[in-house]
Amino acid sequence: PYVAIGLVVVCVLAVIALLIKYAHPRFRRMQMLTDEVNRSMRENMTGMRVIRAYNAEKYQMDVYEKANFNLMDNERKARSVLQLMPSTNQFANNALTVAIYCIGAYLILKAGSPAEQLLIFTDMVVFSTYAAKMLQGVSSLEMIFNMLPRASTSAERIAQILNTDSQIVNGGYRGEEADKERTGGTVEFRNVSFGSPGTE
C-alpha cells in the first residue's frame, strides 16, 4: 500500500509540475494581450474623430477584434489545461482506493484464520481512510498551483512598475540640464510684432 500511495503522489505532483510549466507562460502572455486590448480600445475612444475622418472604422475594428481573439484563445487554452487538475485528482483518489482494496483482498485471502482476516480488513479500511485524507492534502495544493502562475505574473508586473526610475528629477525631466548645457546661447527678437486684421 505504501508503494501505491507513493506512486500516486509522485504522479499527481508530476502532473501539477507539467501543468504549471505549460500554463505559466500562457498567463504571462495573457497580461501582454490584455495590454493590447486596452491599448486598442483607448486608441479607438480617444481618436474617434480622426478614425471617422479617415473612414478607418473597419480597420480599427479589425485590429480590436484580432487583439480580443488572441486574448480569448490564449486564456481558453490556459484554463482548459488547468481544468485537467481536478479530474487528475479524482482519478488518483479512485485509483489509490482500488489499489488498497485489491492489496487488502489479496492479503485477506492469504490469511489463515478468520480473526486474522478481520484484522487485515480493519487495517485496510483505516489505511484507505488515511490515504484519502492524505490525498486531500495533496489535492488542496491544486488551488495554490492554480493561482501561482497568475499571481507570479501579476507580481512581476507590479515589481516592474515599482522599479521604474522616475523621469522627473529636481523639478525637471531627466536630461533637461544636459540639453541646456549642450545648446547654450541666447535668442533675441528685433522688430517683431503681432496683430490681427481690423484690430489695434
ABEGO torsion letter per residue (X at the ends): XAAAAAAAAAAAAAAAAAAAAAAAAAAAAAAAAAAAAAAAAAAAAAAAAAAAAAGAAAAAAAAAAAAAAAAAAAAAAAAAAAAAAAAAAAAAAAAAAAAAAAAAAAAAAABABAAAAAAAAAAAAAAAAAAAAAAAAAAAAAAAAAAAAAAAAAAAAAAAAAABBBABBGGBBBGAAAAAAAAEEBBBBBGBBBBBBGBX
